[in-house]
Amino acid sequence: MGTFSFSKKERLLKRREFVNLHRFGERHYTKHFICILKQNGLHIKRLGVTASKKTGTAVIRNRIKRLIREFFRLNKGFLPDGYDILIIAKKNAINCDLWTIKEEIGKIVFVK
């Protein structure tokens, strides 16, 4: 796969992976998102995205998730290896664009 791809092995797909992150991950809060990070021991970075119905309609939730995945895809070369990253959208995330997502999540994820 190319450098800017988002392959299946880079995704958090199973419920137990999400639950494990919720229980043992390190939480960081921003204005629009909650970011949970945890080392995975796999030497690859993986992303999970959650947007509940409180966030908005299906169209809005899917747009937010697409923007977060795009941020990850474009910046994964700068992200630390060996981490699982879960990003949870808050209610007020409906007004976010790619730049806002990069500013908020980048402050947390690029530091690791």
C-alpha positions as CSV (number, residue, x, y, z in Angstrom):
1,M,0.0,0.0,0.0
2,G,1.0,3.6,-0.5
3,T,2.1,6.0,2.1
4,F,-1.2,7.8,2.1
5,S,-3.4,4.8,2.3
6,F,-5.6,3.7,5.2
7,S,-5.4,-0.1,5.2
8,K,-7.5,-2.5,7.2
9,K,-4.6,-3.4,9.5
10,E,-4.4,0.3,10.5
11,R,-8.0,0.3,11.8
12,L,-9.5,-0.6,15.1
13,L,-12.4,-2.9,14.1
14,K,-13.3,-5.2,16.9
15,R,-15.3,-4.3,20.0
16,R,-12.7,-5.7,22.4
17,E,-10.1,-3.3,21.0
18,F,-12.4,-0.3,21.6
19,V,-13.2,-1.6,25.1
20,N,-9.6,-2.2,25.9
21,L,-8.7,1.4,24.9
22,H,-11.6,2.8,26.9
23,R,-10.4,1.0,30.0
24,F,-6.6,1.3,29.9
25,G,-6.0,4.2,27.5
26,E,-4.7,7.7,28.3
27,R,-7.4,10.3,27.8
28,H,-6.9,13.8,26.4
29,Y,-9.7,16.3,26.0
30,T,-10.1,19.0,23.4
31,K,-13.0,21.4,22.7
32,H,-14.5,19.0,20.1
33,F,-13.0,15.6,20.7
34,I,-11.8,13.1,23.3
35,C,-8.6,11.3,22.2
36,I,-7.6,8.0,23.9
37,L,-4.1,6.7,23.3
38,K,-2.5,3.4,24.3
39,Q,0.6,1.5,23.2
40,N,-0.3,-1.6,21.3
41,G,3.1,-3.4,20.9
42,L,2.5,-4.0,17.2
43,H,4.9,-1.3,15.8
44,I,2.0,0.1,13.7
45,K,-0.4,2.9,14.4
46,R,-4.1,2.1,14.4
47,L,-7.1,4.4,14.5
48,G,-10.6,4.1,15.7
49,V,-13.3,6.7,15.4
50,T,-16.6,7.1,17.3
51,A,-19.4,9.5,16.8
52,S,-22.6,8.8,18.8
53,K,-26.1,9.8,17.8
54,K,-25.8,12.8,20.2
55,T,-23.4,14.3,17.7
56,G,-26.0,14.7,15.0
57,T,-27.6,13.0,12.1
58,A,-26.0,10.1,10.1
59,V,-24.8,12.6,7.5
60,I,-23.1,14.7,10.1
61,R,-21.5,11.8,11.9
62,N,-20.2,10.3,8.7
63,R,-18.7,13.6,7.6
64,I,-16.9,14.0,11.0
65,K,-15.5,10.4,10.7
66,R,-14.4,11.0,7.1
67,L,-12.5,14.1,8.2
68,I,-10.8,12.4,11.1
69,R,-9.8,9.5,8.9
70,E,-8.4,11.9,6.3
71,F,-6.4,13.7,9.0
72,F,-4.9,10.3,10.0
73,R,-4.2,9.3,6.4
74,L,-2.4,12.5,5.6
75,N,-0.4,12.7,8.8
76,K,0.3,9.1,9.7
77,G,4.0,9.5,8.8
78,F,4.3,12.1,11.7
79,L,2.3,10.0,14.2
80,P,4.2,7.7,16.7
81,D,4.4,4.0,15.8
82,G,3.0,1.4,18.1
83,Y,0.0,3.3,19.4
84,D,-3.8,2.7,19.2
85,I,-5.6,6.0,18.8
86,L,-9.4,6.4,19.5
87,I,-11.0,9.7,18.7
88,I,-14.5,10.3,20.0
89,A,-16.5,13.2,18.6
90,K,-18.4,15.4,21.0
91,K,-21.7,17.1,20.3
92,N,-20.2,20.4,19.1
93,A,-17.9,18.7,16.6
94,I,-20.5,19.3,13.8
95,N,-18.8,22.6,12.9
96,C,-15.3,21.2,12.5
97,D,-13.3,21.3,9.3
98,L,-10.0,19.5,8.5
99,W,-8.0,22.4,9.7
100,T,-9.7,22.4,13.1
101,I,-9.3,18.7,13.5
102,K,-5.6,19.0,12.7
103,E,-5.1,21.8,15.2
104,E,-6.9,20.0,18.1
105,I,-5.9,16.4,17.6
106,G,-2.4,17.3,16.3
107,K,-1.5,18.9,19.6
108,I,-2.1,15.6,21.4
109,V,-1.0,13.0,19.0
110,F,2.2,14.7,17.6
111,V,3.6,15.1,21.1
112,K,3.9,11.3,21.7
